Amino acid sequence: MAMTAVARETVFALRRQIAKIEGTLPERLQAPAGATLDAGAGTGRGSDLTIVRRGLAAALPDAFLPIGVERLDAALGGGLPKAALTEIHGLETRDAGAVAGFALSLVSLILNRARGLPILWIGTSEIFHEAGFPYARGLHAAFGIEPGQLLFSEAPRLVDALWVAEEAARMTALAAVILEIRGNPQRLDLTATRRLHARAQGAGRPVLLLRQAAGPEPTAAPVRLNVSSAPAVPRATVAGPLAGSIGHPAFTISIGKSRTAVPGQFTLEWNPDERRFDERRGGERNGGDRERAENPVAVVSLSRDRKDPAAAAGEILAFPAVASSAAISPAARDQPPPGQRAAHLGPRRAG
């Protein structure tokens, strides 16, 4: 039976009231005539079919941080929300390194759009003693982050870490706030995550909630991603994959919660040279395929006068033993052979 106009407006009024309490905005989309919903969701025609989406669905396109992988961004409805709380879960303690690496990759993307602003990473003493701190010298090489752009706050207790996170989340002088929590503590309940989400919305800055060895539970975060490490593939070269080498860091990302409710699992590689993600599908990198399409010619031209490849290496021969280097004095070893001393180098003068 078609829903009457009065009943429909009553439902919308209640949804708007709930959205106002939760700090979200409702969006009412009227489907075109003749459109049908998915199987199991009901059908309707004309004004009887109305789709309501809440949260950041009504936000502008620039309200999202695109990860750079088309399929993942589409599944998330445009990317990660910039002004919201986002959960990044590591299902086991050993995934703490993968979670931190994925978070630093996101920080690199955030800093590209918020140059000059630092990132504050908050955690308890237990967290940093268990998982350690990011290596300062590797921040710039792998993520393009200067050590001075990443600030750390080590709190003795969880209640202190939550207080620091709430105060920092309202600051517009920070590009983003990272809060790292272990397990499912009772203090990190729905009310605490609502406060963090509201602070992030007010400041227009993202808050990343990293959770080690945590199970899913109700929170105010519109997006939850489960992260674990993925096997690295051999490093790509002009001649093809280099056997025995270790390529770019890889992550397995699964969507545990999103505003689009679209599930999915993706394998991403972080390219530290270009500071972007590439999706790996079927053992191939989409980014590598794109690079080969943009550069269809060989990097080095082939030789004209030598068509045949080099001959295979010959057998290893035994040579007569030479005088041991231990029998040569250190002073003699450090001197070049006669006639090879540079002409401009004269004898050293004392005094």
C-alpha positions as a printed NumPy array, in Angstrom:
array([[  0.   ,   0.   ,   0.   ],
       [  1.294,   3.418,  -0.878],
       [  2.318,   5.543,   2.062],
       [  0.082,   8.548,   2.551],
       [  1.555,  12.036,   2.313],
       [  0.82 ,  12.766,   5.986],
       [  2.497,   9.595,   7.205],
       [  5.497,  10.193,   4.922],
       [  5.977,  13.753,   6.207],
       [  5.701,  12.471,   9.775],
       [  8.487,   9.964,   9.126],
       [ 10.66 ,  12.667,   7.561],
       [ 10.014,  14.975,  10.509],
       [ 11.124,  12.284,  12.939],
       [ 14.223,  11.555,  10.887],
       [ 15.124,  15.237,  10.781],
       [ 14.717,  15.452,  14.528],
       [ 16.972,  12.411,  15.067],
       [ 19.529,  13.846,  12.652],
       [ 19.482,  17.142,  14.547],
       [ 20.154,  15.338,  17.83 ],
       [ 22.998,  13.291,  16.331],
       [ 24.509,  16.29 ,  14.561],
       [ 23.892,  15.048,  11.015],
       [ 21.834,  16.447,   8.166],
       [ 19.152,  14.485,   6.323],
       [ 18.935,  14.455,   2.55 ],
       [ 15.692,  13.649,   0.791],
       [ 16.051,  12.391,  -2.76 ],
       [ 12.958,  11.973,  -4.882],
       [ 13.423,   9.124,  -7.341],
       [ 12.205,   9.615, -10.916],
       [  8.946,   8.129, -12.024],
       [  9.125,   4.469, -12.93 ],
       [ 12.265,   3.816, -10.852],
       [ 12.447,   0.736,  -8.679],
       [ 14.462,  -0.135,  -5.628],
       [ 16.729,  -3.138,  -5.257],
       [ 15.199,  -6.51 ,  -4.544],
       [ 14.109,  -6.861,  -0.96 ],
       [ 13.912,  -3.092,  -0.421],
       [ 10.411,  -2.655,  -1.806],
       [  9.176,  -1.026,  -4.991],
       [  7.228,   2.055,  -5.835],
       [  6.401,   4.551,  -8.53 ],
       [  6.395,   8.318,  -8.747],
       [  6.073,  10.121,  -5.448],
       [  5.637,   6.833,  -3.558],
       [  9.358,   6.081,  -3.965],
       [ 11.596,   8.286,  -1.819],
       [ 15.159,   7.539,  -0.787],
       [ 16.501,   9.2  ,   2.348],
       [ 20.23 ,   9.282,   3.102],
       [ 21.648,  10.787,   6.24 ],
       [ 25.043,  11.992,   7.353],
       [ 27.579,  13.371,   4.896],
       [ 25.623,  12.298,   1.827],
       [ 24.353,  15.87 ,   1.534],
       [ 27.87 ,  17.357,   1.764],
       [ 29.744,  18.985,  -1.081],
       [ 32.178,  16.883,  -3.139],
       [ 35.195,  18.673,  -1.65 ],
       [ 34.13 ,  17.452,   1.798],
       [ 35.868,  14.128,   1.139],
       [ 39.487,  13.048,   1.023],
       [ 39.844,  10.806,  -2.048],
       [ 42.158,   7.875,  -1.434],
       [ 43.047,   7.806,  -5.116],
       [ 41.747,   4.314,  -5.92 ],
       [ 38.656,   4.62 ,  -8.067],
       [ 36.861,   1.493,  -6.879],
       [ 37.493,   2.194,  -3.197],
       [ 36.501,   5.86 ,  -3.451],
       [ 33.317,   4.855,  -5.246],
       [ 32.49 ,   2.293,  -2.558],
       [ 32.998,   4.958,   0.113],
       [ 30.876,   7.491,  -1.744],
       [ 33.743,   9.819,  -2.667],
       [ 36.444,   8.942,  -0.152],
       [ 36.995,   9.517,   3.54 ],
       [ 35.077,  12.425,   5.081],
       [ 37.379,  15.334,   5.9  ],
       [ 35.359,  16.691,   8.82 ],
       [ 34.443,  13.498,  10.644],
       [ 35.67 ,  10.661,  12.804],
       [ 37.081,   7.698,  10.845],
       [ 37.905,   4.345,  12.43 ],
       [ 40.872,   2.284,  11.227],
       [ 40.916,  -1.173,  12.826],
       [ 43.688,  -3.692,  13.197],
       [ 42.094,  -7.004,  14.06 ],
       [ 45.234,  -8.261,  15.845],
       [ 48.089,  -6.635,  17.719],
       [ 50.557,  -7.669,  15.022],
       [ 48.612,  -5.474,  12.576],
       [ 49.676,  -2.327,  14.456],
       [ 52.462,  -1.674,  11.946],
       [ 50.102,  -1.985,   8.977],
       [ 47.555,   0.294,  10.645],
       [ 50.228,   2.896,  11.37 ],
       [ 51.589,   2.682,   7.811],
       [ 48.139,   3.137,   6.307],
       [ 47.449,   6.053,   8.651],
       [ 50.734,   7.728,   7.681],
       [ 49.812,   7.276,   4.021],
       [ 46.548,   9.101,   4.699],
       [ 48.487,  11.787,   6.572],
       [ 50.631,  12.267,   3.47 ],
       [ 47.496,  12.804,   1.396],
       [ 46.074,  15.2  ,   3.993],
       [ 49.256,  17.293,   4.172],
       [ 49.22 ,  17.72 ,   0.405],
       [ 46.029,  19.732,   0.889],
       [ 46.889,  21.377,   4.233],
       [ 50.475,  22.483,   3.822],
       [ 52.182,  23.968,   6.827],
       [ 49.856,  22.465,   9.448],
       [ 51.07 ,  19.696,  11.781],
       [ 49.461,  16.38 ,  12.714],
       [ 48.915,  15.404,  16.355],
       [ 49.218,  11.689,  17.207],
       [ 47.767,  10.802,  20.629],
       [ 48.151,   7.514,  22.44 ],
       [ 48.582,   5.955,  25.846],
       [ 51.88 ,   4.743,  27.232],
       [ 50.712,   1.178,  26.687],
       [ 50.179,   1.837,  22.988],
       [ 53.577,   3.387,  22.335],
       [ 55.416,   0.811,  24.45 ],
       [ 53.749,  -2.025,  22.545],
       [ 53.847,  -0.696,  18.969],
       [ 56.563,   1.968,  19.21 ],
       [ 56.778,   5.343,  17.507],
       [ 57.1  ,   5.978,  13.758],
       [ 60.731,   6.192,  12.643],
       [ 61.503,   9.886,  12.183],
       [ 64.099,   9.449,   9.429],
       [ 61.734,   7.267,   7.41 ],
       [ 58.829,   9.704,   7.477],
       [ 60.158,  11.898,   4.696],
       [ 61.508,   9.081,   2.532],
       [ 58.343,   6.986,   2.605],
       [ 55.59 ,   9.554,   3.074],
       [ 57.066,  12.999,   2.428],
       [ 56.375,  14.023,   6.034],
       [ 58.885,  16.212,   7.815],
       [ 59.572,  15.055,  11.4  ],
       [ 58.47 ,  18.453,  12.689],
       [ 55.028,  18.023,  11.117],
       [ 54.176,  14.976,  13.247],
       [ 53.611,  15.73 ,  16.931],
       [ 53.093,  13.072,  19.609],
       [ 51.22 ,  13.191,  22.894],
       [ 51.755,  10.249,  25.254],
       [ 49.081,  10.107,  27.934],
       [ 49.44 ,   7.947,  31.059],
       [ 45.774,   6.896,  31.067],
       [ 43.016,   6.414,  28.529],
       [ 40.86 ,   9.131,  30.101],
       [ 43.724,  11.59 ,  29.593],
       [ 44.191,  10.545,  25.976],
       [ 40.481,  11.055,  25.283],
       [ 40.581,  14.502,  26.877],
       [ 43.601,  15.539,  24.787],
       [ 41.93 ,  14.19 ,  21.64 ],
       [ 38.702,  16.115,  22.276],
       [ 40.578,  19.366,  22.905],
       [ 42.832,  18.872,  19.871],
       [ 39.96 ,  17.89 ,  17.551],
       [ 38.396,  21.337,  17.911],
       [ 41.61 ,  23.133,  16.875],
       [ 41.871,  24.456,  13.326],
       [ 45.653,  24.849,  13.736],
       [ 46.04 ,  21.089,  13.19 ],
       [ 45.648,  19.363,   9.832],
       [ 44.325,  16.202,  11.511],
       [ 44.246,  14.369,  14.834],
       [ 45.14 ,  10.693,  15.31 ],
       [ 44.004,   8.833,  18.412],
       [ 45.37 ,   5.316,  18.91 ],
       [ 43.512,   3.015,  21.312],
       [ 43.999,  -0.643,  22.175],
       [ 41.1  ,  -3.08 ,  22.417],
       [ 37.532,  -2.16 ,  23.303],
       [ 37.754,  -0.078,  26.483],
       [ 34.538,   0.842,  28.236],
       [ 35.376,   4.553,  28.201],
       [ 35.448,   4.606,  24.411],
       [ 31.698,   4.22 ,  24.119],
       [ 29.158,   5.711,  21.748],
       [ 29.025,   8.956,  23.731],
       [ 32.806,   9.459,  23.577],
       [ 32.931,   8.854,  19.833],
       [ 30.009,  11.241,  19.32 ],
       [ 31.968,  13.969,  21.065],
       [ 35.016,  13.324,  18.867],
       [ 32.847,  13.291,  15.751],
       [ 31.15 ,  16.565,  16.741],
       [ 34.536,  18.231,  17.402],
       [ 35.779,  17.118,  13.997],
       [ 32.678,  18.481,  12.283],
       [ 32.996,  21.798,  14.096],
       [ 36.656,  22.282,  13.195],
       [ 36.364,  20.871,   9.691],
       [ 39.309,  18.531,  10.322],
       [ 39.542,  14.724,  10.171],
       [ 40.029,  12.637,  13.299],
       [ 41.488,   9.173,  12.718],
       [ 40.746,   6.621,  15.433],
       [ 43.318,   3.807,  15.234],
       [ 42.291,   0.717,  17.148],
       [ 44.604,  -2.188,  17.896],
       [ 43.113,  -5.669,  18.371],
       [ 39.602,  -4.239,  18.567],
       [ 36.306,  -5.761,  17.602],
       [ 33.511,  -3.852,  15.858],
       [ 31.118,  -1.994,  18.102],
       [ 28.621,   0.876,  17.71 ],
       [ 30.39 ,   4.244,  17.278],
       [ 29.589,   7.614,  15.741],
       [ 32.217,   7.204,  13.009],
       [ 30.546,   7.095,   9.58 ],
       [ 33.42 ,   5.014,   8.122],
       [ 35.257,   2.01 ,   9.552],
       [ 38.125,   0.358,   7.663],
       [ 39.793,  -2.908,   8.658],
       [ 43.502,  -2.893,   7.754],
       [ 46.058,  -5.688,   7.659],
       [ 49.34 ,  -6.201,   5.867],
       [ 49.433,  -7.784,   2.41 ],
       [ 52.365,  -9.631,   0.817],
       [ 54.669,  -7.369,  -1.155],
       [ 55.317,  -8.227,  -4.791],
       [ 58.766,  -8.019,  -6.432],
       [ 59.955,  -4.536,  -7.296],
       [ 59.003,  -3.445, -10.801],
       [ 61.81 ,  -2.483, -13.19 ],
       [ 62.038,  -1.603, -16.872],
       [ 62.915,  -5.225, -17.668],
       [ 60.088,  -6.571, -15.531],
       [ 59.729,  -7.738, -11.9  ],
       [ 63.058,  -8.081, -10.096],
       [ 63.168, -11.592,  -8.647],
       [ 63.987, -11.822,  -4.962],
       [ 63.291,  -8.14 ,  -4.271],
       [ 60.677,  -6.542,  -2.016],
       [ 58.353,  -4.016,  -3.602],
       [ 56.178,  -1.279,  -2.178],
       [ 54.309,  -1.751,   1.125],
       [ 50.881,  -3.281,   0.596],
       [ 47.693,  -3.234,   2.675],
       [ 44.514,  -5.279,   2.656],
       [ 41.588,  -2.907,   3.213],
       [ 38.073,  -4.099,   3.948],
       [ 35.116,  -1.79 ,   4.495],
       [ 33.472,  -2.612,   7.788],
       [ 31.157,   0.402,   7.851],
       [ 30.4  ,   3.252,   5.482],
       [ 27.641,   5.686,   4.719],
       [ 26.945,   3.855,   1.442],
       [ 26.755,   0.413,   3.117],
       [ 28.728,  -1.06 ,   0.193],
       [ 31.059,  -3.857,   1.355],
       [ 34.333,  -4.58 ,  -0.339],
       [ 37.929,  -5.705,   0.073],
       [ 40.883,  -4.121,  -1.693],
       [ 44.644,  -4.608,  -1.856],
       [ 46.469,  -1.285,  -2.025],
       [ 50.125,  -0.492,  -2.55 ],
       [ 51.65 ,   2.746,  -1.348],
       [ 53.996,   4.33 ,  -3.879],
       [ 56.531,   6.313,  -1.79 ],
       [ 57.984,   8.026,  -4.867],
       [ 54.739,   9.476,  -6.183],
       [ 52.985,   9.528,  -2.792],
       [ 49.827,   7.768,  -3.939],
       [ 47.976,   4.452,  -3.679],
       [ 47.779,   1.861,  -6.434],
       [ 45.284,  -0.988,  -6.394],
       [ 46.606,  -4.469,  -7.017],
       [ 44.222,  -6.813,  -8.81 ],
       [ 45.208, -10.298,  -9.92 ],
       [ 48.856,  -9.688,  -9.019],
       [ 49.064,  -6.581, -11.227],
       [ 49.293,  -2.963, -10.19 ],
       [ 46.831,  -0.666, -11.884],
       [ 49.297,   2.156, -11.489],
       [ 51.991,   0.155, -13.259],
       [ 49.65 ,  -0.603, -16.147],
       [ 48.873,   3.092, -16.409],
       [ 52.556,   3.977, -16.462],
       [ 53.263,   1.453, -19.209],
       [ 50.406,   2.885, -21.26 ],
       [ 51.786,   6.396, -20.865],
       [ 55.307,   5.257, -21.85 ],
       [ 54.821,   2.689, -24.648],
       [ 58.399,   3.006, -25.986],
       [ 61.533,   1.545, -24.464],
       [ 63.47 ,   3.796, -22.123],
       [ 66.831,   2.883, -23.731],
       [ 67.097,   2.447, -27.497],
       [ 68.326,  -0.895, -28.799],
       [ 71.816,  -1.239, -30.215],
       [ 72.069,  -1.102, -34.021],
       [ 75.285,  -3.004, -34.668],
       [ 74.825,  -5.791, -32.119],
       [ 71.648,  -7.77 , -32.572],
       [ 72.707, -10.835, -30.622],
       [ 72.579, -10.813, -26.806],
       [ 75.714, -11.101, -24.764],
       [ 77.212, -14.543, -24.485],
       [ 76.648, -16.561, -21.343],
       [ 79.271, -16.371, -18.639],
       [ 82.067, -18.942, -18.899],
       [ 83.372, -21.365, -16.347],
       [ 85.056, -20.162, -13.171],
       [ 88.806, -20.765, -13.294],
       [ 91.183, -21.174, -10.368],
       [ 93.971, -18.635, -10.161],
       [ 97.26 , -19.055,  -8.304],
       [ 97.213, -17.801,  -4.761],
       [ 98.588, -14.303,  -4.195],
       [100.277, -12.846,  -1.19 ],
       [ 97.922, -12.329,   1.685],
       [ 96.843,  -8.758,   2.307],
       [ 97.81 ,  -9.246,   5.952],
       [101.46 ,  -9.419,   4.91 ],
       [101.25 ,  -5.974,   3.322],
       [101.753,  -3.056,   5.648],
       [ 98.737,  -0.76 ,   6.202],
       [100.693,   2.194,   4.865],
       [101.433,   0.37 ,   1.629],
       [ 97.791,  -0.703,   1.219],
       [ 96.569,   2.878,   1.512],
       [ 98.961,   4.201,  -1.164],
       [ 98.005,   4.061,  -4.858],
       [100.289,   2.235,  -7.303],
       [103.242,   4.188,  -8.701],
       [102.317,   6.535, -11.499],
       [ 98.652,   6.859, -10.446],
       [ 99.062,   9.666,  -7.896],
       [ 97.268,  12.789,  -9.067],
       [ 99.641,  15.413, -10.354],
       [ 98.146,  18.211,  -8.267],
       [ 98.59 ,  16.343,  -4.995],
       [101.885,  17.227,  -3.417],
       [103.464,  15.949,  -0.223],
       [101.625,  16.854,   2.974],
       [103.21 ,  19.7  ,   4.887],
       [103.35 ,  19.66 ,   8.64 ],
       [102.644,  22.866,  10.542]])
